[in-house]
Amino acid sequence: MSGSTFGKIFRITTWGESHGPGVGVVIDGCPAGIPLSEQDIQAFLDRRRPGQSKYATKRNESDTVTILSGIFEGKTTGTPISLVVHNKDQRSKDYGDIAVTFRPGHADYPYKEKYGFRDYRGGGRSSGRETIGRVAAGAVASLLLKELGITVRAYTKAIGPFSIPEQAYHYSEINENSFYMPDNATAEKAGEYVSSLMSQCNSCGGIIECTADGLPVGLGEPVFDKLDALLAQAVMSIGAVKGVEIGDGFQAALSTGKDNNDPFYMDEKNVRKKTNHSGGTLGGMSDGSRLILRAAVKPTASIAQSQQTVNESGENVEISIHGRHDPVIVPRAVVVVESMTAITLADLLLQNMSSKIENIKKVYLQ
């Protein structure tokens, strides 16, 4: 199976299955000398860990990470960093009923057609548990960005129909509610909504917003490797994400040129923008302003309501999916979006060093 590697210089390869012995990631191309510990990575993994609220799957996993290579005396060595998280609470028997039945909203059917077989125990490589490797790598990428004064932050903007108005953002409240929303009042309404869906054996989706501050001007390339294009690829590769927008996104289609353009002005010696409809990118490159990205996350596909489907014998059947599943995947996906954004930015920063000859001279002649 190809397609498990992302990045050019800062390259990550995730591995493992939901119900296998473990999952993990190999990070290649990380510069030497960055302070890194298992605690740094664990802090990220704890944000996506299951069982932390009544709105999350009850699968009991500590998601404890072990560093296998690439670290010596508390710092990266420049060699591949290998990270593993062992699976400890698999219940493969929960999936016995769907061994020969295609679950609506899942990858079962195309997976079977493409490879001729599939791991029906939680979806195998299509499982959300694959994102553990992404989050572990995102923790490392975020430390690299921190060395350069760059911060990446993601949070839930909307759960179902309950969206936070721009004027109501309170970033200090992100970790005060189960949904990682920067507004406790909206989070309370969202909780009532999700609880009502749970009573109906149903699920919902939402929107995750991610920002990056401190980016230099010029990250990304003007043609195929645009900053926004690579971010879209990175975030759209997350299984539950069905749409990505930068800045005003689809709202820009309703605007006019005069309203959508961001006027420039001089702030002492720096070029600034009065507005940020572009979301921090122009012509596929960062423009020095805040990067703003949003990801649309679909409702959790595994629901206990009866649904129509087809089995591997070509028969029309009904299915109701049991086991431990999130009624809303958005809160646990917040750190995944943040991680994929950080990985993309780290990779582009390393690529960008060779864009000017004076940059190369600084390394080799000074």
C-alpha positions in Angstrom: 0.0 0.0 0.0 1.5 3.3 -1.1 0.5 6.8 0.2 1.5 6.5 3.8 4.2 9.1 3.5 3.8 12.9 3.5 6.4 15.7 3.1 9.6 16.3 1.1 12.3 17.2 3.7 10.4 16.8 7.0 8.8 13.5 6.0 6.5 11.3 8.0 5.4 7.8 7.4 2.6 6.4 9.6 2.0 2.7 10.1 -0.2 0.2 11.9 -3.8 -0.8 12.1 -6.6 0.0 14.6 -6.7 -3.6 15.9 -3.1 -4.6 15.4 -0.4 -4.6 18.0 0.2 -0.9 17.7 0.4 2.2 15.6 3.1 4.8 15.1 5.2 7.0 12.8 8.7 7.4 11.5 9.8 11.0 11.1 12.7 11.6 8.7 14.4 14.9 8.0 14.0 16.5 11.5 17.0 18.8 12.2 19.3 17.8 15.0 19.5 19.7 18.3 15.8 20.2 19.1 14.9 19.4 22.7 12.4 16.5 22.6 10.9 14.1 25.2 8.2 11.6 25.4 6.3 14.1 27.6 6.3 16.6 24.8 4.6 14.1 22.4 2.3 12.7 25.1 0.8 16.2 25.7 -0.4 16.2 22.0 -1.6 12.5 22.1 -3.6 13.2 25.3 -5.7 15.7 23.4 -6.9 13.1 20.9 -7.1 10.2 23.4 -10.5 8.4 23.6 -12.7 8.2 26.7 -12.2 11.7 28.0 -15.8 12.8 27.9 -19.3 11.4 27.4 -19.1 12.7 23.8 -16.1 10.4 23.0 -15.7 6.7 22.4 -15.3 4.6 25.6 -12.4 2.7 24.1 -9.9 2.6 27.1 -6.5 3.5 25.7 -3.8 5.5 27.4 -2.1 6.1 24.1 1.3 6.1 25.8 4.1 6.9 23.4 7.5 5.3 23.3 10.5 6.9 21.4 12.4 4.1 19.7 15.1 6.2 17.9 16.3 9.6 16.9 16.8 11.0 20.4 20.0 11.2 22.5 20.5 13.1 25.8 17.1 14.8 25.3 17.7 16.2 21.8 17.0 15.1 18.2 20.0 13.6 16.5 19.0 14.2 12.9 18.4 10.5 12.3 14.9 9.0 11.8 12.7 9.4 14.9 10.5 6.3 15.4 7.5 6.5 17.7 5.1 3.7 18.8 1.9 3.6 20.7 0.7 0.1 21.6 -3.0 -0.9 21.2 -4.3 -2.3 24.5 -8.1 -2.3 24.4 -9.2 -3.8 21.1 -12.5 -5.5 20.9 -12.4 -7.1 17.5 -15.5 -9.2 18.3 -17.5 -6.0 18.1 -16.9 -6.0 14.4 -17.8 -9.7 13.7 -21.3 -8.8 12.3 -19.8 -6.5 9.6 -17.1 -8.8 8.4 -19.0 -9.4 5.2 -21.1 -6.3 5.2 -20.2 -2.8 3.8 -20.8 -0.1 6.4 -22.4 3.1 5.0 -20.1 6.1 5.2 -17.0 3.9 5.6 -14.2 2.8 3.3 -15.2 -0.9 3.3 -16.5 -1.2 -0.2 -13.8 0.7 -2.2 -11.1 -0.9 0.1 -12.4 -4.5 -0.8 -12.6 -3.6 -4.5 -9.1 -2.1 -4.6 -7.1 -4.7 -2.6 -9.3 -7.8 -2.8 -9.6 -8.0 1.0 -10.0 -5.7 4.0 -9.4 -5.6 7.7 -12.9 -5.3 9.0 -11.7 -4.8 12.6 -12.3 -1.1 13.0 -11.2 -0.3 9.4 -7.5 -1.2 9.5 -5.5 1.7 7.9 -8.8 3.6 7.3 -9.4 3.8 11.1 -9.2 7.1 12.9 -6.6 5.5 15.1 -4.1 5.9 12.2 -4.1 9.6 13.2 -2.0 8.8 16.3 1.1 8.8 14.1 0.1 12.2 12.6 -0.4 13.7 16.0 2.9 12.4 17.4 4.7 13.8 14.3 2.8 17.1 14.8 4.2 17.4 18.3 7.7 17.2 16.9 6.9 19.6 14.1 5.4 22.1 16.6 8.6 22.1 18.6 10.6 22.9 15.4 8.2 25.8 14.7 8.5 27.0 18.3 12.3 27.3 17.8 11.4 29.8 15.0 8.8 31.7 17.0 5.9 30.2 15.1 2.7 29.1 16.9 -0.1 26.9 15.5 -3.4 26.6 17.3 -6.6 24.7 16.4 -10.0 24.7 18.1 -13.6 23.8 17.3 -15.5 26.6 15.6 -18.8 24.8 15.2 -20.6 21.7 16.3 -23.6 20.9 14.0 -25.6 24.2 13.6 -23.9 25.9 16.7 -21.1 28.1 15.4 -19.1 30.7 17.4 -19.5 34.3 16.2 -16.2 36.0 15.6 -16.9 38.6 18.3 -17.5 35.9 20.9 -14.1 34.2 20.8 -12.5 33.6 24.2 -9.3 31.6 23.6 -8.8 31.1 27.3 -11.9 28.9 27.3 -10.7 26.3 24.7 -9.6 23.8 27.4 -12.6 24.5 29.7 -15.2 22.4 27.8 -15.4 19.0 26.1 -15.5 20.4 22.6 -12.3 22.6 22.6 -14.5 25.6 21.7 -13.3 29.1 22.5 -16.7 29.9 23.9 -18.2 28.0 26.8 -21.7 29.3 26.1 -21.7 27.9 22.6 -20.1 24.7 23.9 -23.0 24.2 26.3 -25.6 24.5 23.5 -23.5 22.1 21.4 -23.5 19.6 24.3 -27.3 19.6 24.5 -27.5 19.1 20.8 -25.0 16.2 20.8 -26.8 14.6 23.8 -30.1 14.7 21.9 -28.5 13.0 18.9 -27.0 10.3 21.2 -30.4 9.5 22.5 -31.5 8.9 18.9 -28.4 6.8 18.1 -27.2 9.4 15.7 -24.1 11.6 15.2 -23.1 15.0 13.9 -20.1 16.9 12.4 -18.6 20.4 12.8 -15.9 22.8 11.8 -12.4 23.0 13.1 -10.5 26.3 12.7 -6.7 26.5 12.8 -4.4 29.5 12.9 -0.6 30.0 12.6 1.2 33.1 13.7 4.8 34.3 13.1 5.1 32.8 9.6 7.7 34.5 7.4 6.7 35.8 4.0 7.2 33.4 1.1 6.4 29.9 2.3 5.1 27.8 -0.5 5.6 27.8 -4.3 3.6 29.7 -6.9 2.5 26.7 -9.0 1.6 23.2 -7.8 3.2 23.3 -4.4 1.2 26.3 -3.2 1.0 26.8 0.6 -2.8 26.6 0.6 -2.8 23.6 -1.8 -0.4 21.6 0.4 -2.4 22.5 3.5 -5.6 21.4 1.8 -3.9 18.1 0.8 -2.6 17.6 4.4 -5.9 18.3 6.1 -8.1 16.6 3.5 -6.1 13.5 4.1 -7.6 13.2 7.5 -10.4 10.6 7.1 -13.3 12.6 8.4 -12.5 15.9 6.7 -14.7 16.7 3.7 -13.8 20.3 3.0 -11.0 22.8 3.6 -11.0 26.6 3.2 -8.4 29.3 3.6 -9.4 32.8 4.9 -12.9 33.7 3.7 -13.0 30.5 1.6 -16.3 29.9 0.0 -17.6 33.2 1.2 -15.1 34.9 -1.1 -17.4 33.8 -4.0 -20.1 36.1 -2.7 -17.8 39.1 -2.3 -16.5 41.7 -4.8 -12.9 42.5 -5.8 -13.0 45.7 -3.8 -14.2 44.0 -0.7 -12.2 40.8 -1.0 -8.8 42.5 -1.6 -6.7 43.2 1.5 -5.2 46.7 1.3 -1.5 47.0 2.1 0.1 49.7 4.2 3.6 50.4 5.7 4.1 49.7 9.4 7.5 51.3 10.0 9.7 49.1 7.7 7.2 46.2 7.3 4.4 45.7 4.7 1.2 44.9 6.5 -2.5 44.2 5.5 -5.4 46.1 6.8 -7.7 43.0 6.5 -7.0 39.3 6.0 -9.7 37.9 3.7 -7.0 35.9 2.0 -6.2 34.0 5.2 -2.5 34.6 5.2 -1.7 33.4 1.6 -1.3 35.3 -1.7 -0.4 33.5 -4.9 0.2 30.3 -3.0 2.8 31.8 -0.6 2.5 33.1 2.9 2.2 36.9 3.1 3.3 37.4 6.8 -0.2 37.7 8.2 -2.1 35.2 10.3 -2.7 31.9 8.5 -6.4 30.9 8.9 -7.6 27.5 7.9 -11.0 25.7 8.4 -11.8 22.0 8.0 -15.3 20.6 7.7 -15.7 17.4 9.5 -18.5 15.0 8.6 -20.7 13.2 11.1 -19.4 10.0 12.6 -20.3 7.2 10.2 -20.8 4.5 12.8 -24.3 4.9 14.2 -26.5 2.3 15.9 -29.6 3.2 13.8 -30.7 0.7 11.2 -29.3 1.5 7.8 -29.6 0.0 4.3 -26.5 -1.6 2.8 -25.1 -4.4 0.8 -23.0 -7.5 1.8 -20.1 -9.1 -0.1 -22.6 -11.6 -1.7 -24.4 -8.7 -3.4 -27.5 -8.9 -1.2 -29.4 -6.0 0.1 -29.4 -6.1 3.9 -29.9 -3.8 6.9 -27.2 -3.0 9.5 -26.9 -1.3 12.8 -23.4 -0.7 14.0 -22.6 -1.4 17.6 -19.5 -1.0 19.7 -17.7 2.1 21.0 -17.9 5.1 18.7 -17.8 8.9 19.0 -21.1 10.6 18.5 -19.0 13.6 17.2 -15.4 13.2 16.1 -14.7 16.9 15.9 -13.2 17.5 19.4 -10.6 14.7 19.0 -9.9 15.8 15.5 -8.8 19.3 16.6 -5.3 18.2 17.4 -5.1 16.2 14.2 -5.8 19.3 12.1 -3.3 21.3 14.2 -0.7 18.5 13.7 -1.1 18.3 9.9 -0.8 22.0 9.6 2.4 22.1 11.7 3.9 19.2 9.7 3.2 21.1 6.4 4.6 24.3 7.7 7.7 22.6 9.1 8.4 20.9 5.8 7.9 24.1 3.8 10.2 26.1 6.1 13.0 23.6 5.5 12.4 23.7 1.7 12.3 27.5 1.7 15.9 27.8 3.0 17.2 27.2 -0.5 15.0 29.8 -2.3 17.8 32.5 -2.2 21.5 32.2 -2.8 22.2 34.5 0.2 20.4 32.0 2.4 22.8 29.2 1.3 25.8 31.5 1.7 24.7 32.2 5.3 25.0 28.5 6.1 28.2 27.7 4.3 30.2 30.9 4.1 29.4 32.7 7.4 
